[in-house]
């Protein structure tokens, strides 16, 4: 879940906002189900004996979002960059549109006395030869109506009600890439609860967490189930590549 409260160096038990967790999980399930691009395989055909015993019916289901297949060496040169970053095996490159980055910065700096947060949407691309990802953050969705304190930020029912329609309006080939939030004057790291959020809500290897300390002017990108730091992130000019 997104409820975050800063922890000391030694892990301590964290309070759990169960209502927020249920609402968040329902939201994630809805948005991922709405962003699909591949049919699932049908179940195995029943044996003759099984067919005699009961009529078996099934409907082809759509899977949740799958990253787009890409050849990195062909895709990366097309990006509007002054240099060509290298996509190494078993790694990831993260790109965020300047406009989306400005939304994040403006939102988190608008009040540095409390934590604030939101979601990140865009495209996930996968080079199977390298087992590596290219992530394009196209839009930042500010989370309104959240509970903001000096050491925590939690989503409310009003937050999800406001964000979901906005997400549905985004291009169909985009997905929920992760979330962002601030640590005003706490530094850039993932707290115990942040790590739980990453593991339980954003566990895919292409999902990220962005943390910004608007007081110390620091920011960090973290990726995957374990929230591994990712230093290979870049700002892209606005507009489609």
Backbone torsions as a table, in degrees:
resi	resn	phi	psi	omega
1	UNK	NA	178.7	-175.1
2	UNK	-100.1	-4.6	-179.6
3	UNK	-65.3	122.2	-175.4
4	UNK	-126.0	134.6	173.5
5	UNK	-138.8	129.7	-173.7
6	UNK	-61.4	140.6	179.5
7	UNK	-111.7	158.1	173.5
8	UNK	-76.1	178.3	-178.3
9	UNK	-60.1	-36.5	176.5
10	UNK	-88.0	126.2	-177.6
11	UNK	-56.8	140.2	176.2
12	UNK	-128.8	165.3	178.4
13	UNK	-69.3	136.8	-177.7
14	UNK	-106.1	146.0	174.5
15	UNK	-68.8	147.3	-178.4
16	UNK	-114.4	124.4	176.2
17	UNK	-91.8	90.0	-172.1
18	UNK	-65.0	-39.2	179.8
19	UNK	-62.8	-45.2	179.0
20	UNK	-63.3	-36.9	-179.2
21	UNK	-65.5	-45.2	179.3
22	UNK	-61.8	-45.1	-179.6
23	UNK	-63.7	-40.9	-178.7
24	UNK	-66.2	-44.8	-179.5
25	UNK	-62.8	-38.1	177.4
26	UNK	-64.9	-41.1	178.7
27	UNK	-63.1	-47.9	-179.4
28	UNK	-60.0	-43.4	179.3
29	UNK	-60.9	-40.6	-179.4
30	UNK	-67.0	-46.1	-176.0
31	UNK	-71.6	-35.5	177.6
32	UNK	-70.0	-37.1	177.8
33	UNK	-66.8	-28.1	-179.8
34	UNK	-81.1	-13.1	-179.9
35	UNK	-113.4	81.6	-176.6
36	UNK	-118.5	157.7	178.8
37	UNK	-153.4	14.4	179.5
38	UNK	-153.0	131.7	177.7
39	UNK	-74.4	150.4	176.8
40	UNK	-84.2	163.6	178.4
41	UNK	-78.8	142.4	178.2
42	UNK	-69.7	155.5	177.5
43	UNK	-66.8	163.1	178.5
44	UNK	-62.8	147.0	179.4
45	UNK	-68.9	141.3	179.7
46	UNK	-69.7	155.6	175.5
47	UNK	-71.6	168.3	179.6
48	UNK	-58.8	-40.4	179.7
49	UNK	-63.4	-42.8	178.8
50	UNK	-64.4	-37.8	-179.8
51	UNK	-64.6	-36.5	178.8
52	UNK	-68.4	-34.0	-176.0
53	UNK	-75.8	-37.0	-177.7
54	UNK	-159.6	150.0	177.2
55	UNK	-81.2	123.5	-177.7
56	UNK	-97.8	124.0	178.0
57	UNK	-120.1	145.0	175.2
58	UNK	-148.3	153.5	176.7
59	UNK	-119.4	137.6	179.4
60	UNK	-67.8	125.4	-178.5
61	UNK	-103.5	153.3	174.5
62	UNK	-96.1	138.8	179.4
63	UNK	-81.0	164.2	174.1
64	UNK	-69.6	174.0	-171.1
65	UNK	-50.9	133.3	171.3
66	UNK	-114.0	135.4	176.6
67	UNK	-58.2	149.7	178.8
68	UNK	-73.9	138.5	176.7
69	UNK	-73.1	138.7	-177.6
70	UNK	-152.3	152.8	170.7
71	UNK	-104.1	110.4	-171.4
72	UNK	-57.4	-42.0	-175.6
73	UNK	-66.6	-19.0	176.0
74	UNK	-94.5	-33.3	-175.3
75	UNK	-79.3	-45.5	-173.2
76	UNK	-59.9	-40.4	179.5
77	UNK	-62.0	-18.9	-179.9
78	UNK	-81.5	-11.3	178.7
79	UNK	-75.0	145.5	-178.0
80	UNK	-77.5	71.0	-179.4
81	UNK	-122.1	154.0	178.5
82	UNK	-82.8	-6.5	-179.5
83	UNK	-145.9	168.7	-178.2
84	UNK	-113.9	103.5	178.2
85	UNK	-68.5	151.7	-178.8
86	UNK	-97.0	129.9	174.3
87	UNK	-96.2	109.0	-177.2
88	UNK	-87.2	159.9	177.1
89	UNK	-58.4	142.2	176.2
90	UNK	57.0	43.4	-178.2
91	UNK	-141.6	-168.2	179.5
92	UNK	-151.0	149.7	170.3
93	UNK	-117.4	132.4	-179.7
94	UNK	-114.6	130.2	176.9
95	UNK	-124.3	137.0	177.9
96	UNK	-128.4	132.2	178.2
97	UNK	-61.8	143.0	-178.4
98	UNK	-57.3	-41.7	-179.3
99	UNK	-62.6	-41.4	178.4
100	UNK	-65.5	-40.6	179.2
101	UNK	-64.6	-37.5	178.2
102	UNK	-67.4	-35.8	176.3
103	UNK	-62.5	-45.5	179.1
104	UNK	-59.5	-50.2	-177.3
105	UNK	-63.2	-45.4	-179.0
106	UNK	-63.3	-42.1	-179.3
107	UNK	-63.8	-47.7	-174.5
108	UNK	-74.9	-24.1	179.5
109	UNK	-90.6	-8.3	-177.0
110	UNK	-69.3	-21.9	175.8
111	UNK	-154.5	101.2	-176.9
112	UNK	-89.5	8.0	176.7
113	UNK	-86.8	-11.8	-179.2
114	UNK	-137.8	164.1	172.9
115	UNK	-81.8	145.2	175.7
116	UNK	-136.1	165.5	-178.9
117	UNK	-163.2	178.9	179.5
118	UNK	-174.7	-172.3	-177.3
119	UNK	-112.8	160.8	-179.1
120	UNK	-123.6	128.7	-178.4
121	UNK	-122.6	153.2	178.6
122	UNK	164.8	-146.7	-174.4
123	UNK	-116.5	141.8	172.6
124	UNK	-115.3	125.7	180.0
125	UNK	-120.7	147.3	-173.2
126	UNK	-132.9	126.6	173.6
127	UNK	-99.5	105.2	-174.9
128	UNK	-68.3	-27.2	179.7
129	UNK	-66.7	-34.3	-179.3
130	UNK	-99.0	-9.7	-172.4
131	UNK	52.7	48.6	-174.7
132	UNK	-137.0	160.3	-173.8
133	UNK	-120.0	148.8	168.7
134	UNK	-119.6	120.3	-175.9
135	UNK	-114.0	126.2	-178.9
136	UNK	-114.0	104.1	177.0
137	UNK	-82.4	110.7	-175.1
138	UNK	-96.7	-28.5	-175.7
139	UNK	-150.5	141.3	174.3
140	UNK	-106.3	129.4	-179.4
141	UNK	-107.5	106.9	179.7
142	UNK	-63.4	134.4	179.1
143	UNK	-91.2	106.9	179.2
144	UNK	-85.6	166.0	172.4
145	UNK	60.9	23.9	176.7
146	UNK	-83.8	166.8	175.9
147	UNK	-92.5	111.5	-174.6
148	UNK	-111.5	124.8	174.3
149	UNK	-129.3	178.4	-179.0
150	UNK	-65.3	-23.4	-175.6
151	UNK	-127.1	6.2	-178.6
152	UNK	-155.9	158.9	173.9
153	UNK	-142.9	127.8	178.2
154	UNK	-132.1	148.0	179.8
155	UNK	-84.5	155.6	179.1
156	UNK	-124.6	173.2	176.8
157	UNK	-59.3	-37.1	178.7
158	UNK	-65.6	-34.4	177.7
159	UNK	-60.7	-51.7	-177.6
160	UNK	-64.9	-37.4	179.7
161	UNK	-63.3	-32.7	-179.5
162	UNK	-80.8	-36.5	-174.4
163	UNK	-78.8	-39.9	-172.4
164	UNK	-57.9	-46.6	177.9
165	UNK	-61.4	-34.9	179.0
166	UNK	-66.9	-38.3	179.3
167	UNK	-67.2	-38.5	-179.6
168	UNK	-64.7	-22.7	-179.9
169	UNK	-81.0	-10.9	-178.8
170	UNK	-74.7	160.7	179.2
171	UNK	-53.4	145.6	-173.7
172	UNK	-64.9	-26.6	-177.7
173	UNK	-87.9	4.4	172.9
174	UNK	-89.9	162.8	177.5
175	UNK	-143.8	177.7	177.5
176	UNK	-84.0	108.9	-176.5
177	UNK	-86.1	-20.4	-179.5
178	UNK	154.9	-149.9	-174.9
179	UNK	-143.1	167.1	174.4
180	UNK	-135.1	153.2	174.6
181	UNK	-161.3	166.9	-176.9
182	UNK	-105.5	153.2	170.5
183	UNK	-126.4	74.7	-174.5
184	UNK	-60.3	109.1	178.7
185	UNK	66.3	21.5	175.3
186	UNK	-106.4	-12.0	-175.6
187	UNK	91.0	173.6	-175.1
188	UNK	-103.7	115.4	178.8
189	UNK	-168.9	170.5	172.6
190	UNK	-105.5	119.6	179.1
191	UNK	-71.4	175.1	178.6
192	UNK	-56.4	-44.3	-179.3
193	UNK	-70.9	-36.7	175.5
194	UNK	-59.5	-41.7	179.0
195	UNK	-65.6	-38.6	176.2
196	UNK	-62.9	-40.8	177.7
197	UNK	-60.2	-46.6	-179.0
198	UNK	-62.5	-42.3	-177.1
199	UNK	-70.2	-36.4	-173.1
200	UNK	-97.7	-28.0	-175.8
201	UNK	-109.2	-37.8	-178.7
202	UNK	-123.1	61.7	-171.3
203	UNK	-85.6	-10.2	-176.3
204	UNK	-68.7	150.1	-178.5
205	UNK	-65.2	-10.6	179.3
206	UNK	-106.0	10.5	179.0
207	UNK	-104.7	143.8	-168.1
208	UNK	-129.5	164.8	170.7
209	UNK	-129.8	133.4	177.2
210	UNK	-114.2	127.4	179.4
211	UNK	-118.6	132.4	180.0
212	UNK	-126.4	131.4	169.4
213	UNK	-103.8	99.7	-175.4
214	UNK	-72.0	-13.0	178.7
215	UNK	-85.5	-45.1	-179.2
216	UNK	-89.6	-0.4	-178.7
217	UNK	56.1	50.3	178.8
218	UNK	-124.8	149.7	175.1
219	UNK	-147.8	154.4	-179.5
220	UNK	-148.6	147.0	177.5
221	UNK	-113.1	135.5	-179.4
222	UNK	-129.0	147.9	-171.1
223	UNK	-140.0	148.1	172.8
224	UNK	82.6	178.1	-175.7
225	UNK	-57.7	-37.3	-177.6
226	UNK	-92.2	0.4	179.2
227	UNK	63.9	45.4	-179.2
228	UNK	-69.5	135.4	177.6
229	UNK	-59.8	139.5	177.0
230	UNK	-126.3	111.5	-178.8
231	UNK	-89.3	-9.9	-177.4
232	UNK	-89.6	70.7	177.1
233	UNK	-128.0	148.7	-171.5
234	UNK	-143.7	153.0	177.2
235	UNK	-97.2	128.7	179.0
236	UNK	-100.7	147.5	172.4
237	UNK	-60.0	160.3	179.4
238	UNK	-70.8	157.9	179.2
239	UNK	99.6	157.9	-178.8
240	UNK	-67.9	148.4	179.3
241	UNK	-77.5	NA	NA
